[in-house]
Amino acid sequence: MSDVLIWDSASPAPKDRKVILWQSFNFGDAKNILSILDLVDQNKLSVRSKFLAWAHDFGELKIFHTSIKQHLEIKPNFSFWWLSLFVEKCNFSKSPQIDNAIKLIAFQHWLSLNKIESVEVKSNNLPLVQGIKTLCKNTKLNFSSRKIFFLSSLLPKFQSLKGAIWLCIHLYKSRKLKGFGLTEWKHSKEPITMFSYLFNLDATRLQKKEHHSNFWGNLPNSINQIGHGINWLHIFTPSKQIPNAKTALSILHNFNKKNSKEIHVFLESFLNFQIIFKTISDWRMISKISSKIKRNLPKDDFILDVLIDEWDKSFCGYHSMNNCLTLNLFSEALQCLPKQTLGLYLQENQSWEIALNYYWKELRHHKMIGVPHSTTRFWDLRYANDSRAHIIQDSLNYPKPDVIAINGQAQKNYFHSIGYPESEVELVEALRYFHLKSNLSNSSDKLDFSEQTLVLVLGDYLLENNYQLIQILIKASSLLPNSIRFIFKPHPACPIPLNKFKGLNVSISDASLQNLLQNCTIAYSSNVTTAALDAYFRGVPVACMIDPIKLNLSPMLEIDESVFIKTHQDLATKILHAINSQSRSERDPSHFFELDTSLSKWLNLINRKLSSSKQLINNDDN
């Protein structure tokens, strides 16, 4: 019998074994059963640091006496490595296996503290099984597992096919955007360019054919008021608000007519046959290089075993094709654009942002500001890199903005914790959170608990998270009064049909979050959405679901752990307590966000960067 059994299953684990639960919590008192997520939480700082160090070292790994990063240099002073999923580290959607890598690092630490002779694993996840097997081999432990058959050798071919299919579909869907706004873009006299997503637009302003992005708040108007126009380049992804390219084209046409100080284009505006040819050529070259490297990757790296599928996705599949296209589109877009003194973009450290930063500097535009527009969360690894990424200076440096504009003390603490250079961080106002300043006690629209109890359900960006959220809610409803009414507010990018809420008295609302929070008794969310913060600071009781499989990505993790629930019973208890208390306790959000509506810090930063850029331009002219 094995010393420890890793139970990667939703079914009940045996009670007579020493067990580590891989996708559930331990709700009993048995000391022989542990949850891997509890082990992660106990050592979260060191576990995160070890993973970030591994990701950095992997890019520097020497194959044939040359680092992987150098092998993948496809443009002057630019490595395609920076566009890989290993660098993006999007563990909540694009690379879910990162969570298993994190768990394995925590398991390795646990092994070092316990006398274990053998490990057995029950799992259908082949990369995880292989990772555990390698870890056992490295630590001289006996390993056993049931056999799993998997056509892993076919994965690269499938990934290549996916890449080709993706390009054809994307070009067809984007064909209407080709060439839009190019003349105005090429002859623009505006000094500032902003890069943003074409969704989450203010619905009232959109009806008036006016551009107002909820990501940026009133900052664009304030920039206009100090005498500067703006060039806008939009990343278009279909949403409920703007479902297709035809609608998007009409909207941007209206924006350009409405405001003479703004020029709006799409990234796909710059599509042409030469771009498509370069994209396919780059993609084939990267696939060829990566296949040679893959055959010589180390066989004793348990983290790499877990993440090996990310290799083919990054360098053979549609992620690779998408990134090749994006890289060439930004090359074209920024070559066409007259020299800019300042750029700003929504920062989530996605691969398109890396391509933007590279070509912005390569084509000698001036200052660039990255804007983390929402919150930074401990286990959202996209923002985090090993501190050496900011120290090492060579021709293939990580492309990043000149400065990051952080929106409050919480983000300041986060970037300090991951070793980001303080000289490259600037404190500004939180553009998306000014509504938190309003005082609920002064509201004319008071709650009346005697009439009805409203539970606000905050939708998630990911479909699977929404379904899990709803399933727990349906189970909890059997423990709640029938008089409760549920309101579901979907994420703009992930609508949910009403028939998924079986047996619930529920309605779906696209009303503003501020208005919905005015009238609810409690807010219920997943552990990914940042909307829980809005409810919390407005004094609304919060119930935040913890996913038993994934890392806790809630911004509430560093604020108030009492909001988290693990079961439908926990949720029912939270809701009943909120009904019975009939009170709200408002919190001061100024300790978390900068909330000066005059935008004095923002405007000061922009003026300083514009002045320094103009000085550089004058020096170049001389």
C-alpha positions, -999 to 999 in steps of 0.1 A, spaced: 0 0 0 13 35 -9 23 60 17 1 86 1 -26 86 -25 -32 117 -47 -69 117 -54 -76 138 -85 -113 130 -87 -147 145 -77 -158 111 -63 -154 104 -25 -118 95 -16 -111 64 5 -110 71 43 -85 44 53 -56 59 33 -34 89 36 -49 110 9 -42 144 -7 -74 157 -24 -65 174 -57 -99 188 -66 -119 191 -34 -117 203 2 -115 182 33 -147 189 52 -141 162 78 -119 159 109 -97 131 95 -61 139 99 -50 115 72 -68 135 45 -54 168 32 -65 193 5 -37 204 -19 -53 239 -20 -47 241 18 -11 232 12 -8 259 -14 -23 285 9 1 276 37 31 285 15 16 307 -12 45 333 -13 73 307 -17 52 286 -41 44 315 -63 81 327 -63 93 292 -72 69 290 -102 79 325 -115 116 315 -111 109 283 -131 92 303 -159 121 327 -161 147 299 -161 129 279 -187 132 308 -212 170 309 -204 174 272 -208 203 263 -231 195 240 -260 225 234 -283 244 261 -263 217 287 -271 188 297 -249 152 290 -259 147 328 -259 175 333 -284 164 304 -307 130 321 -311 144 355 -321 122 362 -352 125 400 -354 154 423 -347 159 422 -309 126 404 -303 120 368 -293 87 350 -299 93 335 -265 77 366 -250 44 358 -267 42 323 -254 18 310 -229 47 303 -205 52 341 -203 16 351 -203 8 327 -175 -30 331 -178 -39 304 -153 -76 311 -151 -85 306 -188 -58 300 -214 -34 278 -193 -54 260 -166 -27 234 -161 -6 261 -144 -28 255 -114 -16 219 -113 20 231 -116 15 253 -86 -1 224 -67 28 202 -75 53 227 -62 33 228 -29 32 190 -29 70 189 -34 74 211 -4 51 188 16 71 158 6 103 175 19 87 177 54 72 142 56 87 107 54 71 93 24 83 62 5 57 58 -23 30 78 -41 0 65 -59 -21 88 -81 -57 84 -94 -62 109 -122 -74 111 -158 -50 140 -164 -20 126 -183 3 157 -179 -4 157 -142 3 120 -138 35 124 -158 45 153 -136 40 134 -104 59 104 -118 89 126 -127 88 143 -92 88 108 -76 117 97 -98 137 129 -89 130 123 -51 136 85 -53 100 76 -44 80 46 -56 53 56 -80 21 39 -92 -9 48 -113 -36 32 -134 -29 32 -172 -42 60 -193 -42 58 -231 -38 91 -249 -27 100 -285 -2 126 -274 19 122 -305 -9 136 -326 -13 168 -305 12 189 -325 -6 180 -358 -39 188 -343 -25 221 -330 -11 230 -365 -45 222 -381 -62 244 -354 -38 273 -363 -46 271 -400 -84 268 -394 -83 297 -369 -66 320 -394 -92 313 -422 -121 319 -399 -106 350 -384 -99 366 -418 -134 358 -429 -150 374 -398 -127 404 -399 -130 411 -437 -153 441 -432 -128 458 -409 -100 458 -434 -89 493 -445 -113 512 -421 -100 546 -410 -65 542 -425 -64 576 -443 -72 595 -411 -48 573 -391 -19 579 -415 -24 617 -415 -32 621 -378 -18 652 -360 -28 639 -326 1 632 -301 -16 605 -280 -27 570 -289 -48 547 -267 -52 510 -272 -84 495 -258 -111 468 -262 -142 475 -281 -167 464 -255 -178 476 -221 -190 509 -236 -214 532 -218 -248 521 -232 -265 555 -228 -236 573 -246 -235 546 -273 -272 553 -281 -261 589 -287 -233 576 -310 -207 589 -286 -176 570 -275 -173 564 -237 -154 534 -225 -161 522 -190 -125 510 -189 -112 546 -192 -139 566 -175 -136 604 -179 -98 604 -187 -102 608 -225 -125 638 -220 -100 653 -196 -72 648 -221 -93 665 -248 -100 694 -224 -63 701 -219 -59 704 -256 -49 670 -269 -67 648 -294 -65 610 -292 -59 582 -317 -78 550 -307 -68 515 -318 -95 490 -308 -91 453 -302 -125 439 -313 -139 408 -297 -176 400 -302 -198 407 -272 -235 410 -265 -232 447 -269 -213 445 -303 -219 410 -317 -202 412 -350 -178 431 -373 -207 448 -392 -220 464 -360 -185 473 -348 -178 490 -381 -210 511 -379 -202 521 -343 -167 533 -351 -179 552 -381 -203 571 -358 -175 578 -333 -153 593 -360 -181 616 -372 -191 626 -336 -158 638 -322 -132 656 -344 -106 652 -317 -106 614 -319 -96 590 -347 -109 554 -343 -95 523 -361 -94 485 -356 -63 465 -353 -77 445 -382 -80 477 -402 -44 471 -413 -50 437 -428 -36 431 -463 -22 403 -484 14 411 -474 5 409 -437 -12 375 -442 19 362 -461 42 374 -434 20 358 -407 20 324 -424 58 326 -430 65 335 -394 42 308 -381 59 281 -402 93 292 -391 84 292 -354 68 258 -357 99 244 -373 122 259 -347 101 248 -318 98 212 -330 136 209 -330 138 224 -295 110 202 -281 129 170 -289 157 182 -267 138 196 -237 148 181 -203 131 148 -193 135 154 -155 114 186 -151 81 178 -134 67 213 -140 74 211 -177 57 177 -178 25 193 -165 28 222 -190 41 204 -220 9 210 -240 15 247 -237 45 243 -259 25 231 -289 -2 256 -282 23 285 -280 44 276 -311 23 254 -334 -14 261 -326 -38 289 -330 -22 309 -302 9 310 -323 -10 319 -354 -29 346 -336 3 361 -321 21 361 -355 -9 379 -370 -10 404 -341 27 410 -343 26 419 -380 -6 440 -376 10 461 -349 41 465 -372 19 479 -399 -3 500 -376 27 517 -359 47 523 -391 17 541 -406 12 563 -375 30 596 -373 55 598 -345 36 597 -311 47 613 -279 26 591 -256 7 558 -257 -16 542 -232 -31 507 -232 -52 485 -209 -26 462 -193 -33 426 -185 0 413 -199 -16 395 -228 5 387 -258 -8 415 -280 5 440 -254 40 425 -257 38 429 -295 26 465 -290 54 474 -267 81 459 -289 70 478 -321 62 510 -302 99 512 -292 114 496 -323 96 523 -345 108 551 -321 75 563 -307 81 578 -273 66 571 -239 42 542 -232 20 538 -201 5 504 -191 -28 507 -172 -39 478 -151 -76 489 -152 -91 466 -126 -75 449 -97 -43 428 -93 -49 395 -75 -24 373 -58 -29 342 -80 -35 361 -113 0 354 -125 -2 374 -157 13 405 -140 40 387 -122 75 379 -135 106 368 -117 124 399 -106 154 390 -128 133 399 -159 136 436 -148 174 434 -141 189 414 -170 198 438 -198 204 422 -232 192 426 -268 162 404 -261 148 422 -231 112 416 -220 91 443 -239 73 464 -213 59 499 -209 80 528 -196 57 531 -166 27 513 -151 -1 535 -138 -14 518 -107 -48 527 -92 -43 526 -55 -24 512 -24 -35 476 -31 -19 476 -65 12 494 -51 16 466 -25 11 439 -52 38 452 -76 61 457 -47 56 421 -36 66 408 -71 97 429 -73 86 454 -99 110 484 -101 95 512 -80 109 538 -105 85 523 -132 53 526 -111 32 557 -109 1 562 -86 -30 575 -103 -67 575 -98 -88 544 -103 -108 553 -134 -134 524 -130 -142 528 -93 -153 564 -87 -189 552 -81 -176 537 -48 -174 572 -34 -211 576 -33 -227 572 1 -254 546 4 -268 561 35 -276 593 16 -293 574 -13 -328 584 -21 -334 548 -32 -334 530 1 -337 493 5 -370 479 18 -364 444 31 -400 440 41 -411 439 5 -387 414 -10 -353 399 -6 -330 403 -36 -299 382 -42 -276 397 -68 -256 370 -87 -225 385 -104 -216 367 -136 -182 356 -145 -160 360 -177 -158 322 -181 -187 300 -190 -177 271 -168 -174 293 -137 -209 306 -143 -223 271 -145 -206 261 -113 -219 294 -97 -254 285 -108 -253 249 -96 -244 259 -61 -271 285 -61 -297 260 -73 -287 236 -44 -288 264 -19 -323 275 -29 -338 244 -13 -326 258 21 -340 293 15 -374 309 17 -394 308 -15 -399 346 -13 -363 352 -24 -358 367 -58 -325 364 -77 -311 389 -102 -283 377 -125 -260 403 -139 -239 386 -167 -204 396 -176 -205 416 -208 -185 389 -226 -204 359 -213 -242 360 -215 -262 331 -199 -296 319 -210 -324 320 -184 -332 283 -188 -299 275 -170 -314 287 -137 -337 257 -132 -364 263 -105 -352 297 -94 -372 329 -93 -346 347 -113 -343 376 -138 -314 387 -159 -304 423 -158 -279 445 -178 -285 475 -155 -255 492 -140 -238 474 -111 -242 506 -89 -280 505 -94 -283 468 -88 -262 470 -56 -286 497 -42 -314 472 -40 -299 439 -32 -297 421 1 -265 402 -7 -241 398 -37 -229 363 -47 -200 359 -71 -173 334 -83 -138 337 -70 -126 352 -103 -148 383 -109 -136 416 -94 -172 428 -91 -172 414 -55 -151 444 -46 -178 468 -58 -203 451 -35 -180 449 -6 -171 486 -6 -207 496 -11 -214 478 22 -233 450 6 -228 415 22 -207 393 -1 -206 355 -6 -177 345 -29 -176 309 -42 -142 291 -39 -136 267 -67 -124 234 -52 -102 227 -83 -86 261 -91 -65 286 -72 -83 315 -55 -83 344 -79 -106 366 -59 -94 402 -51 -111 395 -17 -83 371 -7 -62 400 6 -91 419 21 -116 398 39 -115 360 38 -148 357 57 -167 363 24 -157 329 9 -180 299 8 -172 263 -2 -206 246 -3 -242 253 -10 -249 251 27 -223 279 33 -241 300 7 -275 295 22 -261 304 57 -247 336 42 -279 346 25 -300 339 56 -277 359 78 -279 389 54 -317 387 55 -318 386 93 -293 414 99 -310 438 75 -280 462 77 -250 473 58 -216 483 69 -199 507 45 -162 505 40 -138 532 30 -125 523 -5 -98 551 -4 -74 526 14 -77 504 -17 -82 529 -46 -73 565 -55 -106 582 -59 -100 619 -67 -125 626 -95 -104 657 -106 -79 632 -120 -50 654 -108 -26 625 -106 -35 612 -140 -32 646 -157 1 653 -139 15 620 -152 3 626 -187 17 662 -188 51 650 -175 53 622 -200 43 645 -229 69 671 -218 97 645 -216 87 631 -249 88 665 -265 122 671 -251 134 639 -267 119 649 -300 137 682 -299 170 665 -291 165 642 -320 158 671 -343 189 689 -332 
